[in-house]
Amino acid sequence: MPMPTPPPPTLTRHLRITGRVQGVGFRWSLAQEALRLGVTGWVRNRQDGSVEAVAQGPAAAVLALIEWARHGPRLARVDGVTVEDVPAERFAGFAQRETV
């Protein structure tokens, strides 16, 4: 009997994106890209002008979302993306949260 294929490794990453990333549809676009990739988590604006997100899913999908965040939507200007490992959580879908 063949061994079952193990599920792909899951990553959970915290992102902080800086630059001209508010008022340009960044949160909405990141949420749409996450859903397209099958990534769960959330995204929100920060009062300091940055965007913060937590992304969880198959490693390749999370890494693809991080790469997308390095340029963002057409009107954005991304100056930097910091990425940190965070503990896994349970997310239902990908949410746009209120500014903090």
mmCIF file as gemmi writes it, N, C-alpha and C atoms, coordinates in Angstrom:
data_model
loop_
_atom_site.group_PDB
_atom_site.id
_atom_site.type_symbol
_atom_site.label_atom_id
_atom_site.label_alt_id
_atom_site.label_comp_id
_atom_site.label_asym_id
_atom_site.label_entity_id
_atom_site.label_seq_id
_atom_site.pdbx_PDB_ins_code
_atom_site.Cartn_x
_atom_site.Cartn_y
_atom_site.Cartn_z
_atom_site.occupancy
_atom_site.B_iso_or_equiv
_atom_site.pdbx_formal_charge
_atom_site.auth_seq_id
_atom_site.auth_asym_id
_atom_site.pdbx_PDB_model_num
ATOM 1 N N . MET Axp A 1 ? 0.85 -1.173 0 1 0 ? 1 A 1
ATOM 2 C CA . MET Axp A 1 ? 0 0 0 1 0 ? 1 A 1
ATOM 3 C C . MET Axp A 1 ? 0.905 1.248 0 1 0 ? 1 A 1
ATOM 4 N N . PRO Axp A 2 ? 0.676 2.204 -0.933 1 0 ? 2 A 1
ATOM 5 C CA . PRO Axp A 2 ? 1.554 3.389 -0.985 1 0 ? 2 A 1
ATOM 6 C C . PRO Axp A 2 ? 1.34 4.295 0.225 1 0 ? 2 A 1
ATOM 7 N N . MET Axp A 3 ? 2.423 4.945 0.594 1 0 ? 3 A 1
ATOM 8 C CA . MET Axp A 3 ? 2.351 5.896 1.707 1 0 ? 3 A 1
ATOM 9 C C . MET Axp A 3 ? 1.588 7.129 1.243 1 0 ? 3 A 1
ATOM 10 N N . PRO Axp A 4 ? 0.725 7.694 2.112 1 0 ? 4 A 1
ATOM 11 C CA . PRO Axp A 4 ? 0.027 8.915 1.718 1 0 ? 4 A 1
ATOM 12 C C . PRO Axp A 4 ? 1.017 10.079 1.589 1 0 ? 4 A 1
ATOM 13 N N . THR Axp A 5 ? 0.713 10.958 0.668 1 0 ? 5 A 1
ATOM 14 C CA . THR Axp A 5 ? 1.572 12.12 0.465 1 0 ? 5 A 1
ATOM 15 C C . THR Axp A 5 ? 1.346 13.101 1.61 1 0 ? 5 A 1
ATOM 16 N N . PRO Axp A 6 ? 2.414 13.525 2.274 1 0 ? 6 A 1
ATOM 17 C CA . PRO Axp A 6 ? 2.222 14.479 3.369 1 0 ? 6 A 1
ATOM 18 C C . PRO Axp A 6 ? 1.767 15.826 2.818 1 0 ? 6 A 1
ATOM 19 N N . PRO Axp A 7 ? 1.016 16.583 3.63 1 0 ? 7 A 1
ATOM 20 C CA . PRO Axp A 7 ? 0.589 17.903 3.171 1 0 ? 7 A 1
ATOM 21 C C . PRO Axp A 7 ? 1.803 18.816 3.019 1 0 ? 7 A 1
ATOM 22 N N . PRO Axp A 8 ? 1.676 19.834 2.155 1 0 ? 8 A 1
ATOM 23 C CA . PRO Axp A 8 ? 2.815 20.746 2 1 0 ? 8 A 1
ATOM 24 C C . PRO Axp A 8 ? 3.073 21.488 3.308 1 0 ? 8 A 1
ATOM 25 N N . PRO Axp A 9 ? 4.32 21.879 3.559 1 0 ? 9 A 1
ATOM 26 C CA . PRO Axp A 9 ? 4.609 22.609 4.793 1 0 ? 9 A 1
ATOM 27 C C . PRO Axp A 9 ? 3.813 23.909 4.827 1 0 ? 9 A 1
ATOM 28 N N . THR Axp A 10 ? 3.329 24.244 6.012 1 0 ? 10 A 1
ATOM 29 C CA . THR Axp A 10 ? 2.564 25.472 6.197 1 0 ? 10 A 1
ATOM 30 C C . THR Axp A 10 ? 3.452 26.521 6.834 1 0 ? 10 A 1
ATOM 31 N N . LEU Axp A 11 ? 3.396 27.735 6.299 1 0 ? 11 A 1
ATOM 32 C CA . LEU Axp A 11 ? 4.125 28.864 6.87 1 0 ? 11 A 1
ATOM 33 C C . LEU Axp A 11 ? 3.133 29.868 7.428 1 0 ? 11 A 1
ATOM 34 N N . THR Axp A 12 ? 3.533 30.549 8.501 1 0 ? 12 A 1
ATOM 35 C CA . THR Axp A 12 ? 2.781 31.678 9.03 1 0 ? 12 A 1
ATOM 36 C C . THR Axp A 12 ? 3.77 32.817 9.181 1 0 ? 12 A 1
ATOM 37 N N . ARG Axp A 13 ? 3.503 33.923 8.481 1 0 ? 13 A 1
ATOM 38 C CA . ARG Axp A 13 ? 4.436 35.049 8.467 1 0 ? 13 A 1
ATOM 39 C C . ARG Axp A 13 ? 3.707 36.358 8.754 1 0 ? 13 A 1
ATOM 40 N N . HIS Axp A 14 ? 4.37 37.208 9.518 1 0 ? 14 A 1
ATOM 41 C CA . HIS Axp A 14 ? 3.899 38.567 9.781 1 0 ? 14 A 1
ATOM 42 C C . HIS Axp A 14 ? 4.644 39.5 8.842 1 0 ? 14 A 1
ATOM 43 N N . LEU Axp A 15 ? 3.905 40.379 8.145 1 0 ? 15 A 1
ATOM 44 C CA . LEU Axp A 15 ? 4.499 41.316 7.2 1 0 ? 15 A 1
ATOM 45 C C . LEU Axp A 15 ? 4.224 42.739 7.659 1 0 ? 15 A 1
ATOM 46 N N . ARG Axp A 16 ? 5.203 43.607 7.491 1 0 ? 16 A 1
ATOM 47 C CA . ARG Axp A 16 ? 5.005 45.057 7.669 1 0 ? 16 A 1
ATOM 48 C C . ARG Axp A 16 ? 5.519 45.7 6.396 1 0 ? 16 A 1
ATOM 49 N N . ILE Axp A 17 ? 4.613 46.393 5.688 1 0 ? 17 A 1
ATOM 50 C CA . ILE Axp A 17 ? 4.94 46.988 4.4 1 0 ? 17 A 1
ATOM 51 C C . ILE Axp A 17 ? 4.949 48.502 4.565 1 0 ? 17 A 1
ATOM 52 N N . THR Axp A 18 ? 6.038 49.143 4.138 1 0 ? 18 A 1
ATOM 53 C CA . THR Axp A 18 ? 6.159 50.594 4.267 1 0 ? 18 A 1
ATOM 54 C C . THR Axp A 18 ? 6.301 51.229 2.887 1 0 ? 18 A 1
ATOM 55 N N . GLY Axp A 19 ? 6.003 52.514 2.843 1 0 ? 19 A 1
ATOM 56 C CA . GLY Axp A 19 ? 6.058 53.279 1.605 1 0 ? 19 A 1
ATOM 57 C C . GLY Axp A 19 ? 4.733 53.99 1.406 1 0 ? 19 A 1
ATOM 58 N N . ARG Axp A 20 ? 4.37 54.241 0.156 1 0 ? 20 A 1
ATOM 59 C CA . ARG Axp A 20 ? 3.043 54.808 -0.141 1 0 ? 20 A 1
ATOM 60 C C . ARG Axp A 20 ? 2.117 53.618 -0.338 1 0 ? 20 A 1
ATOM 61 N N . VAL Axp A 21 ? 1.585 53.113 0.794 1 0 ? 21 A 1
ATOM 62 C CA . VAL Axp A 21 ? 0.814 51.875 0.781 1 0 ? 21 A 1
ATOM 63 C C . VAL Axp A 21 ? -0.588 52.053 1.362 1 0 ? 21 A 1
ATOM 64 N N . GLN Axp A 22 ? -0.945 53.275 1.726 1 0 ? 22 A 1
ATOM 65 C CA . GLN Axp A 22 ? -2.314 53.55 2.16 1 0 ? 22 A 1
ATOM 66 C C . GLN Axp A 22 ? -2.947 54.512 1.171 1 0 ? 22 A 1
ATOM 67 N N . GLY Axp A 23 ? -4.25 54.33 0.944 1 0 ? 23 A 1
ATOM 68 C CA . GLY Axp A 23 ? -4.954 55.178 -0.007 1 0 ? 23 A 1
ATOM 69 C C . GLY Axp A 23 ? -4.725 54.781 -1.454 1 0 ? 23 A 1
ATOM 70 N N . VAL Axp A 24 ? -4.152 53.614 -1.678 1 0 ? 24 A 1
ATOM 71 C CA . VAL Axp A 24 ? -3.869 53.148 -3.042 1 0 ? 24 A 1
ATOM 72 C C . VAL Axp A 24 ? -4.46 51.753 -3.295 1 0 ? 24 A 1
ATOM 73 N N . GLY Axp A 25 ? -5.34 51.289 -2.41 1 0 ? 25 A 1
ATOM 74 C CA . GLY Axp A 25 ? -5.957 49.977 -2.577 1 0 ? 25 A 1
ATOM 75 C C . GLY Axp A 25 ? -5.077 48.814 -2.166 1 0 ? 25 A 1
ATOM 76 N N . PHE Axp A 26 ? -4.066 49.084 -1.356 1 0 ? 26 A 1
ATOM 77 C CA . PHE Axp A 26 ? -3.122 48.02 -0.991 1 0 ? 26 A 1
ATOM 78 C C . PHE Axp A 26 ? -3.81 46.908 -0.201 1 0 ? 26 A 1
ATOM 79 N N . ARG Axp A 27 ? -4.579 47.274 0.846 1 0 ? 27 A 1
ATOM 80 C CA . ARG Axp A 27 ? -5.227 46.239 1.672 1 0 ? 27 A 1
ATOM 81 C C . ARG Axp A 27 ? -6.135 45.352 0.833 1 0 ? 27 A 1
ATOM 82 N N . TRP Axp A 28 ? -6.991 45.979 0.043 1 0 ? 28 A 1
ATOM 83 C CA . TRP Axp A 28 ? -7.938 45.222 -0.775 1 0 ? 28 A 1
ATOM 84 C C . TRP Axp A 28 ? -7.186 44.324 -1.753 1 0 ? 28 A 1
ATOM 85 N N . SER Axp A 29 ? -6.189 44.874 -2.422 1 0 ? 29 A 1
ATOM 86 C CA . SER Axp A 29 ? -5.429 44.112 -3.413 1 0 ? 29 A 1
ATOM 87 C C . SER Axp A 29 ? -4.685 42.948 -2.772 1 0 ? 29 A 1
ATOM 88 N N . LEU Axp A 30 ? -4.085 43.176 -1.597 1 0 ? 30 A 1
ATOM 89 C CA . LEU Axp A 30 ? -3.372 42.1 -0.909 1 0 ? 30 A 1
ATOM 90 C C . LEU Axp A 30 ? -4.35 40.998 -0.514 1 0 ? 30 A 1
ATOM 91 N N . ALA Axp A 31 ? -5.537 41.373 -0.027 1 0 ? 31 A 1
ATOM 92 C CA . ALA Axp A 31 ? -6.543 40.37 0.349 1 0 ? 31 A 1
ATOM 93 C C . ALA Axp A 31 ? -6.974 39.56 -0.87 1 0 ? 31 A 1
ATOM 94 N N . GLN Axp A 32 ? -7.173 40.22 -2.021 1 0 ? 32 A 1
ATOM 95 C CA . GLN Axp A 32 ? -7.558 39.511 -3.231 1 0 ? 32 A 1
ATOM 96 C C . GLN Axp A 32 ? -6.465 38.547 -3.695 1 0 ? 32 A 1
ATOM 97 N N . GLU Axp A 33 ? -5.216 39.003 -3.612 1 0 ? 33 A 1
ATOM 98 C CA . GLU Axp A 33 ? -4.095 38.145 -4.006 1 0 ? 33 A 1
ATOM 99 C C . GLU Axp A 33 ? -3.978 36.953 -3.056 1 0 ? 33 A 1
ATOM 100 N N . ALA Axp A 34 ? -4.175 37.178 -1.761 1 0 ? 34 A 1
ATOM 101 C CA . ALA Axp A 34 ? -4.129 36.078 -0.784 1 0 ? 34 A 1
ATOM 102 C C . ALA Axp A 34 ? -5.202 35.045 -1.093 1 0 ? 34 A 1
ATOM 103 N N . LEU Axp A 35 ? -6.419 35.505 -1.371 1 0 ? 35 A 1
ATOM 104 C CA . LEU Axp A 35 ? -7.501 34.573 -1.694 1 0 ? 35 A 1
ATOM 105 C C . LEU Axp A 35 ? -7.178 33.791 -2.971 1 0 ? 35 A 1
ATOM 106 N N . ARG Axp A 36 ? -6.625 34.476 -3.972 1 0 ? 36 A 1
ATOM 107 C CA . ARG Axp A 36 ? -6.26 33.812 -5.224 1 0 ? 36 A 1
ATOM 108 C C . ARG Axp A 36 ? -5.227 32.708 -4.983 1 0 ? 36 A 1
ATOM 109 N N . LEU Axp A 37 ? -4.298 32.971 -4.04 1 0 ? 37 A 1
ATOM 110 C CA . LEU Axp A 37 ? -3.232 32.017 -3.741 1 0 ? 37 A 1
ATOM 111 C C . LEU Axp A 37 ? -3.641 30.939 -2.736 1 0 ? 37 A 1
ATOM 112 N N . GLY Axp A 38 ? -4.807 31.086 -2.103 1 0 ? 38 A 1
ATOM 113 C CA . GLY Axp A 38 ? -5.23 30.129 -1.086 1 0 ? 38 A 1
ATOM 114 C C . GLY Axp A 38 ? -4.582 30.36 0.263 1 0 ? 38 A 1
ATOM 115 N N . VAL Axp A 39 ? -4.222 31.622 0.551 1 0 ? 39 A 1
ATOM 116 C CA . VAL Axp A 39 ? -3.586 32 1.813 1 0 ? 39 A 1
ATOM 117 C C . VAL Axp A 39 ? -4.657 32.563 2.748 1 0 ? 39 A 1
ATOM 118 N N . THR Axp A 40 ? -4.586 32.2 4.022 1 0 ? 40 A 1
ATOM 119 C CA . THR Axp A 40 ? -5.504 32.754 5.017 1 0 ? 40 A 1
ATOM 120 C C . THR Axp A 40 ? -4.76 33.759 5.885 1 0 ? 40 A 1
ATOM 121 N N . GLY Axp A 41 ? -5.531 34.55 6.65 1 0 ? 41 A 1
ATOM 122 C CA . GLY Axp A 41 ? -4.929 35.53 7.552 1 0 ? 41 A 1
ATOM 123 C C . GLY Axp A 41 ? -5.684 36.83 7.538 1 0 ? 41 A 1
ATOM 124 N N . TRP Axp A 42 ? -4.95 37.934 7.632 1 0 ? 42 A 1
ATOM 125 C CA . TRP Axp A 42 ? -5.583 39.255 7.68 1 0 ? 42 A 1
ATOM 126 C C . TRP Axp A 42 ? -4.601 40.331 7.252 1 0 ? 42 A 1
ATOM 127 N N . VAL Axp A 43 ? -5.165 41.533 6.967 1 0 ? 43 A 1
ATOM 128 C CA . VAL Axp A 43 ? -4.372 42.702 6.595 1 0 ? 43 A 1
ATOM 129 C C . VAL Axp A 43 ? -5.054 43.933 7.197 1 0 ? 43 A 1
ATOM 130 N N . ARG Axp A 44 ? -4.246 44.923 7.612 1 0 ? 44 A 1
ATOM 131 C CA . ARG Axp A 44 ? -4.809 46.169 8.131 1 0 ? 44 A 1
ATOM 132 C C . ARG Axp A 44 ? -3.811 47.308 7.953 1 0 ? 44 A 1
ATOM 133 N N . ASN Axp A 45 ? -4.353 48.516 7.919 1 0 ? 45 A 1
ATOM 134 C CA . ASN Axp A 45 ? -3.515 49.712 7.926 1 0 ? 45 A 1
ATOM 135 C C . ASN Axp A 45 ? -3.061 50 9.344 1 0 ? 45 A 1
ATOM 136 N N . ARG Axp A 46 ? -1.905 50.629 9.47 1 0 ? 46 A 1
ATOM 137 C CA . ARG Axp A 46 ? -1.394 51.091 10.76 1 0 ? 46 A 1
ATOM 138 C C . ARG Axp A 46 ? -1.414 52.621 10.76 1 0 ? 46 A 1
ATOM 139 N N . GLN Axp A 47 ? -1.577 53.207 11.93 1 0 ? 47 A 1
ATOM 140 C CA . GLN Axp A 47 ? -1.63 54.662 12.02 1 0 ? 47 A 1
ATOM 141 C C . GLN Axp A 47 ? -0.323 55.315 11.596 1 0 ? 47 A 1
ATOM 142 N N . ASP Axp A 48 ? 0.78 54.565 11.588 1 0 ? 48 A 1
ATOM 143 C CA . ASP Axp A 48 ? 2.066 55.139 11.163 1 0 ? 48 A 1
ATOM 144 C C . ASP Axp A 48 ? 2.214 55.17 9.641 1 0 ? 48 A 1
ATOM 145 N N . GLY Axp A 49 ? 1.161 54.761 8.899 1 0 ? 49 A 1
ATOM 146 C CA . GLY Axp A 49 ? 1.201 54.794 7.443 1 0 ? 49 A 1
ATOM 147 C C . GLY Axp A 49 ? 1.601 53.485 6.795 1 0 ? 49 A 1
ATOM 148 N N . SER Axp A 50 ? 1.964 52.489 7.59 1 0 ? 50 A 1
ATOM 149 C CA . SER Axp A 50 ? 2.352 51.189 7.03 1 0 ? 50 A 1
ATOM 150 C C . SER Axp A 50 ? 1.121 50.286 6.916 1 0 ? 50 A 1
ATOM 151 N N . VAL Axp A 51 ? 1.313 49.15 6.281 1 0 ? 51 A 1
ATOM 152 C CA . VAL Axp A 51 ? 0.309 48.094 6.208 1 0 ? 51 A 1
ATOM 153 C C . VAL Axp A 51 ? 0.898 46.871 6.891 1 0 ? 51 A 1
ATOM 154 N N . GLU Axp A 52 ? 0.068 46.199 7.681 1 0 ? 52 A 1
ATOM 155 C CA . GLU Axp A 52 ? 0.488 45.021 8.432 1 0 ? 52 A 1
ATOM 156 C C . GLU Axp A 52 ? -0.383 43.847 8.009 1 0 ? 52 A 1
ATOM 157 N N . ALA Axp A 53 ? 0.208 42.675 7.924 1 0 ? 53 A 1
ATOM 158 C CA . ALA Axp A 53 ? -0.559 41.485 7.537 1 0 ? 53 A 1
ATOM 159 C C . ALA Axp A 53 ? 0.021 40.247 8.202 1 0 ? 53 A 1
ATOM 160 N N . VAL Axp A 54 ? -0.839 39.247 8.377 1 0 ? 54 A 1
ATOM 161 C CA . VAL Axp A 54 ? -0.404 37.901 8.748 1 0 ? 54 A 1
ATOM 162 C C . VAL Axp A 54 ? -0.908 36.978 7.657 1 0 ? 54 A 1
ATOM 163 N N . ALA Axp A 55 ? -0.012 36.179 7.113 1 0 ? 55 A 1
ATOM 164 C CA . ALA Axp A 55 ? -0.337 35.262 6.021 1 0 ? 55 A 1
ATOM 165 C C . ALA Axp A 55 ? 0.023 33.844 6.44 1 0 ? 55 A 1
ATOM 166 N N . GLN Axp A 56 ? -0.899 32.916 6.183 1 0 ? 56 A 1
ATOM 167 C CA . GLN Axp A 56 ? -0.673 31.518 6.55 1 0 ? 56 A 1
ATOM 168 C C . GLN Axp A 56 ? -1.165 30.613 5.434 1 0 ? 56 A 1
ATOM 169 N N . GLY Axp A 57 ? -0.376 29.619 5.135 1 0 ? 57 A 1
ATOM 170 C CA . GLY Axp A 57 ? -0.786 28.667 4.102 1 0 ? 57 A 1
ATOM 171 C C . GLY Axp A 57 ? 0.401 27.858 3.639 1 0 ? 57 A 1
ATOM 172 N N . PRO Axp A 58 ? 0.222 27.168 2.499 1 0 ? 58 A 1
ATOM 173 C CA . PRO Axp A 58 ? 1.335 26.407 1.943 1 0 ? 58 A 1
ATOM 174 C C . PRO Axp A 58 ? 2.526 27.328 1.695 1 0 ? 58 A 1
ATOM 175 N N . ALA Axp A 59 ? 3.71 26.818 1.951 1 0 ? 59 A 1
ATOM 176 C CA . ALA Axp A 59 ? 4.92 27.639 1.87 1 0 ? 59 A 1
ATOM 177 C C . ALA Axp A 59 ? 5.02 28.391 0.55 1 0 ? 59 A 1
ATOM 178 N N . ALA Axp A 60 ? 4.798 27.723 -0.567 1 0 ? 60 A 1
ATOM 179 C CA . ALA Axp A 60 ? 4.935 28.381 -1.864 1 0 ? 60 A 1
ATOM 180 C C . ALA Axp A 60 ? 3.95 29.528 -2.016 1 0 ? 60 A 1
ATOM 181 N N . ALA Axp A 61 ? 2.732 29.372 -1.505 1 0 ? 61 A 1
ATOM 182 C CA . ALA Axp A 61 ? 1.715 30.415 -1.622 1 0 ? 61 A 1
ATOM 183 C C . ALA Axp A 61 ? 2.06 31.617 -0.745 1 0 ? 61 A 1
ATOM 184 N N . VAL Axp A 62 ? 2.505 31.369 0.481 1 0 ? 62 A 1
ATOM 185 C CA . VAL Axp A 62 ? 2.884 32.477 1.377 1 0 ? 62 A 1
ATOM 186 C C . VAL Axp A 62 ? 4.071 33.23 0.797 1 0 ? 62 A 1
ATOM 187 N N . LEU Axp A 63 ? 5.056 32.508 0.289 1 0 ? 63 A 1
ATOM 188 C CA . LEU Axp A 63 ? 6.218 33.174 -0.311 1 0 ? 63 A 1
ATOM 189 C C . LEU Axp A 63 ? 5.819 33.98 -1.548 1 0 ? 63 A 1
ATOM 190 N N . ALA Axp A 64 ? 4.866 33.481 -2.331 1 0 ? 64 A 1
ATOM 191 C CA . ALA Axp A 64 ? 4.383 34.224 -3.494 1 0 ? 64 A 1
ATOM 192 C C . ALA Axp A 64 ? 3.669 35.499 -3.056 1 0 ? 64 A 1
ATOM 193 N N . LEU Axp A 65 ? 2.905 35.456 -1.969 1 0 ? 65 A 1
ATOM 194 C CA . LEU Axp A 65 ? 2.224 36.649 -1.464 1 0 ? 65 A 1
ATOM 195 C C . LEU Axp A 65 ? 3.243 37.673 -0.962 1 0 ? 65 A 1
ATOM 196 N N . ILE Axp A 66 ? 4.284 37.206 -0.28 1 0 ? 66 A 1
ATOM 197 C CA . ILE Axp A 66 ? 5.34 38.116 0.187 1 0 ? 66 A 1
ATOM 198 C C . ILE Axp A 66 ? 6.008 38.787 -1.01 1 0 ? 66 A 1
ATOM 199 N N . GLU Axp A 67 ? 6.275 38.031 -2.055 1 0 ? 67 A 1
ATOM 200 C CA . GLU Axp A 67 ? 6.881 38.608 -3.259 1 0 ? 67 A 1
ATOM 201 C C . GLU Axp A 67 ? 5.947 39.641 -3.882 1 0 ? 67 A 1
ATOM 202 N N . TRP Axp A 68 ? 4.649 39.342 -3.938 1 0 ? 68 A 1
ATOM 203 C CA . TRP Axp A 68 ? 3.672 40.301 -4.458 1 0 ? 68 A 1
ATOM 204 C C . TRP Axp A 68 ? 3.704 41.592 -3.633 1 0 ? 68 A 1
ATOM 205 N N . ALA Axp A 69 ? 3.8 41.46 -2.294 1 0 ? 69 A 1
ATOM 206 C CA . ALA Axp A 69 ? 3.785 42.625 -1.4 1 0 ? 69 A 1
ATOM 207 C C . ALA Axp A 69 ? 4.984 43.545 -1.638 1 0 ? 69 A 1
ATOM 208 N N . ARG Axp A 70 ? 6.048 43.04 -2.218 1 0 ? 70 A 1
ATOM 209 C CA . ARG Axp A 70 ? 7.234 43.86 -2.474 1 0 ? 70 A 1
ATOM 210 C C . ARG Axp A 70 ? 7.003 44.922 -3.549 1 0 ? 70 A 1
ATOM 211 N N . HIS Axp A 71 ? 5.921 44.788 -4.317 1 0 ? 71 A 1
ATOM 212 C CA . HIS Axp A 71 ? 5.575 45.84 -5.293 1 0 ? 71 A 1
ATOM 213 C C . HIS Axp A 71 ? 4.139 46.312 -5.118 1 0 ? 71 A 1
ATOM 214 N N . GLY Axp A 72 ? 3.218 45.445 -4.674 1 0 ? 72 A 1
ATOM 215 C CA . GLY Axp A 72 ? 1.843 45.841 -4.41 1 0 ? 72 A 1
ATOM 216 C C . GLY Axp A 72 ? 1.067 46.212 -5.659 1 0 ? 72 A 1
ATOM 217 N N . PRO Axp A 73 ? -0.076 46.905 -5.474 1 0 ? 73 A 1
ATOM 218 C CA . PRO Axp A 73 ? -0.888 47.31 -6.62 1 0 ? 73 A 1
ATOM 219 C C . PRO Axp A 73 ? -0.221 48.453 -7.393 1 0 ? 73 A 1
ATOM 220 N N . ARG Axp A 74 ? -0.778 48.766 -8.537 1 0 ? 74 A 1
ATOM 221 C CA . ARG Axp A 74 ? -0.181 49.718 -9.481 1 0 ? 74 A 1
ATOM 222 C C . ARG Axp A 74 ? 0.161 51.074 -8.864 1 0 ? 74 A 1
ATOM 223 N N . LEU Axp A 75 ? -0.707 51.637 -8.024 1 0 ? 75 A 1
ATOM 224 C CA . LEU Axp A 75 ? -0.474 52.981 -7.493 1 0 ? 75 A 1
ATOM 225 C C . LEU Axp A 75 ? 0.424 53.016 -6.252 1 0 ? 75 A 1
ATOM 226 N N . ALA Axp A 76 ? 0.779 51.866 -5.732 1 0 ? 76 A 1
ATOM 227 C CA . ALA Axp A 76 ? 1.609 51.813 -4.515 1 0 ? 76 A 1
ATOM 228 C C . ALA Axp A 76 ? 3.081 52.064 -4.842 1 0 ? 76 A 1
ATOM 229 N N . ARG Axp A 77 ? 3.806 52.522 -3.813 1 0 ? 77 A 1
ATOM 230 C CA . ARG Axp A 77 ? 5.268 52.595 -3.878 1 0 ? 77 A 1
ATOM 231 C C . ARG Axp A 77 ? 5.768 51.919 -2.606 1 0 ? 77 A 1
ATOM 232 N N . VAL Axp A 78 ? 6.278 50.731 -2.743 1 0 ? 78 A 1
ATOM 233 C CA . VAL Axp A 78 ? 6.741 49.959 -1.579 1 0 ? 78 A 1
ATOM 234 C C . VAL Axp A 78 ? 8.207 50.278 -1.338 1 0 ? 78 A 1
ATOM 235 N N . ASP Axp A 79 ? 8.493 50.771 -0.126 1 0 ? 79 A 1
ATOM 236 C CA . ASP Axp A 79 ? 9.876 51.053 0.265 1 0 ? 79 A 1
ATOM 237 C C . ASP Axp A 79 ? 10.52 49.875 0.981 1 0 ? 79 A 1
ATOM 238 N N . GLY Axp A 80 ? 9.714 49.073 1.671 1 0 ? 80 A 1
ATOM 239 C CA . GLY Axp A 80 ? 10.275 47.94 2.395 1 0 ? 80 A 1
ATOM 240 C C . GLY Axp A 80 ? 9.216 46.969 2.862 1 0 ? 80 A 1
ATOM 241 N N . VAL Axp A 81 ? 9.603 45.717 3.007 1 0 ? 81 A 1
ATOM 242 C CA . VAL Axp A 81 ? 8.736 44.672 3.556 1 0 ? 81 A 1
ATOM 243 C C . VAL Axp A 81 ? 9.561 43.916 4.573 1 0 ? 81 A 1
ATOM 244 N N . THR Axp A 82 ? 9.137 43.948 5.828 1 0 ? 82 A 1
ATOM 245 C CA . THR Axp A 82 ? 9.787 43.119 6.841 1 0 ? 82 A 1
ATOM 246 C C . THR Axp A 82 ? 8.917 41.886 7.055 1 0 ? 82 A 1
ATOM 247 N N . VAL Axp A 83 ? 9.568 40.751 7.226 1 0 ? 83 A 1
ATOM 248 C CA . VAL Axp A 83 ? 8.873 39.474 7.356 1 0 ? 83 A 1
ATOM 249 C C . VAL Axp A 83 ? 9.412 38.762 8.586 1 0 ? 83 A 1
ATOM 250 N N . GLU Axp A 84 ? 8.491 38.31 9.436 1 0 ? 84 A 1
ATOM 251 C CA . GLU Axp A 84 ? 8.876 37.563 10.641 1 0 ? 84 A 1
ATOM 252 C C . GLU Axp A 84 ? 8.052 36.291 10.747 1 0 ? 84 A 1
ATOM 253 N N . ASP Axp A 85 ? 8.664 35.236 11.282 1 0 ? 85 A 1
ATOM 254 C CA . ASP Axp A 85 ? 7.917 34.025 11.633 1 0 ? 85 A 1
ATOM 255 C C . ASP Axp A 85 ? 7.029 34.344 12.814 1 0 ? 85 A 1
ATOM 256 N N . VAL Axp A 86 ? 5.802 33.833 12.807 1 0 ? 86 A 1
ATOM 257 C CA . VAL Axp A 86 ? 4.904 33.947 13.954 1 0 ? 86 A 1
ATOM 258 C C . VAL Axp A 86 ? 4.241 32.602 14.173 1 0 ? 86 A 1
ATOM 259 N N . PRO Axp A 87 ? 3.736 32.347 15.388 1 0 ? 87 A 1
ATOM 260 C CA . PRO Axp A 87 ? 3.063 31.079 15.649 1 0 ? 87 A 1
ATOM 261 C C . PRO Axp A 87 ? 1.829 30.917 14.763 1 0 ? 87 A 1
ATOM 262 N N . ALA Axp A 88 ? 1.555 29.688 14.389 1 0 ? 88 A 1
ATOM 263 C CA . ALA Axp A 88 ? 0.375 29.392 13.575 1 0 ? 88 A 1
ATOM 264 C C . ALA Axp A 88 ? -0.897 29.685 14.355 1 0 ? 88 A 1
ATOM 265 N N . GLU Axp A 89 ? -1.906 30.16 13.644 1 0 ? 89 A 1
ATOM 266 C CA . GLU Axp A 89 ? -3.242 30.395 14.201 1 0 ? 89 A 1
ATOM 267 C C . GLU Axp A 89 ? -4.237 29.743 13.262 1 0 ? 89 A 1
ATOM 268 N N . ARG Axp A 90 ? -5.505 29.757 13.655 1 0 ? 90 A 1
ATOM 269 C CA . ARG Axp A 90 ? -6.566 29.284 12.764 1 0 ? 90 A 1
ATOM 270 C C . ARG Axp A 90 ? -7.266 30.503 12.194 1 0 ? 90 A 1
ATOM 271 N N . PHE Axp A 91 ? -7.288 30.602 10.874 1 0 ? 91 A 1
ATOM 272 C CA . PHE Axp A 91 ? -7.961 31.696 10.196 1 0 ? 91 A 1
ATOM 273 C C . PHE Axp A 91 ? -9.029 31.122 9.279 1 0 ? 91 A 1
ATOM 274 N N . ALA Axp A 92 ? -10.136 31.827 9.189 1 0 ? 92 A 1
ATOM 275 C CA . ALA Axp A 92 ? -11.185 31.47 8.233 1 0 ? 92 A 1
ATOM 276 C C . ALA Axp A 92 ? -11.131 32.514 7.128 1 0 ? 92 A 1
ATOM 277 N N . GLY Axp A 93 ? -10.517 32.176 6.014 1 0 ? 93 A 1
ATOM 278 C CA . GLY Axp A 93 ? -10.415 33.117 4.911 1 0 ? 93 A 1
ATOM 279 C C . GLY Axp A 93 ? -9.33 34.159 5.14 1 0 ? 93 A 1
ATOM 280 N N . PHE Axp A 94 ? -9.492 35.296 4.475 1 0 ? 94 A 1
ATOM 281 C CA . PHE Axp A 94 ? -8.528 36.382 4.586 1 0 ? 94 A 1
ATOM 282 C C . PHE Axp A 94 ? -9.301 37.655 4.833 1 0 ? 94 A 1
ATOM 283 N N . ALA Axp A 95 ? -9.088 38.298 5.981 1 0 ? 95 A 1
ATOM 284 C CA . ALA Axp A 95 ? -9.898 39.448 6.413 1 0 ? 95 A 1
ATOM 285 C C . ALA Axp A 95 ? -9.146 40.77 6.264 1 0 ? 95 A 1
ATOM 286 N N . GLN Axp A 96 ? -9.899 41.816 5.966 1 0 ? 96 A 1
ATOM 287 C CA . GLN Axp A 96 ? -9.378 43.181 6.03 1 0 ? 96 A 1
ATOM 288 C C . GLN Axp A 96 ? -9.816 43.728 7.376 1 0 ? 96 A 1
ATOM 289 N N . ARG Axp A 97 ? -8.876 44.033 8.24 1 0 ? 97 A 1
ATOM 290 C CA . ARG Axp A 97 ? -9.18 44.52 9.584 1 0 ? 97 A 1
ATOM 291 C C . ARG Axp A 97 ? -9.112 46.041 9.65 1 0 ? 97 A 1
ATOM 292 N N . GLU Axp A 98 ? -9.665 46.564 10.74 1 0 ? 98 A 1
ATOM 293 C CA . GLU Axp A 98 ? -9.66 48.005 10.972 1 0 ? 98 A 1
ATOM 294 C C . GLU Axp A 98 ? -8.248 48.511 11.271 1 0 ? 98 A 1
ATOM 295 N N . THR Axp A 99 ? -8.023 49.775 10.994 1 0 ? 99 A 1
ATOM 296 C CA . THR Axp A 99 ? -6.743 50.429 11.269 1 0 ? 99 A 1
ATOM 297 C C . THR Axp A 99 ? -6.467 50.435 12.761 1 0 ? 99 A 1
ATOM 298 N N . VAL Axp A 100 ? -5.201 50.212 13.123 1 0 ? 100 A 1
ATOM 299 C CA . VAL Axp A 100 ? -4.768 50.306 14.533 1 0 ? 100 A 1
ATOM 300 C C . VAL Axp A 100 ? -3.577 51.238 14.634 1 0 ? 100 A 1
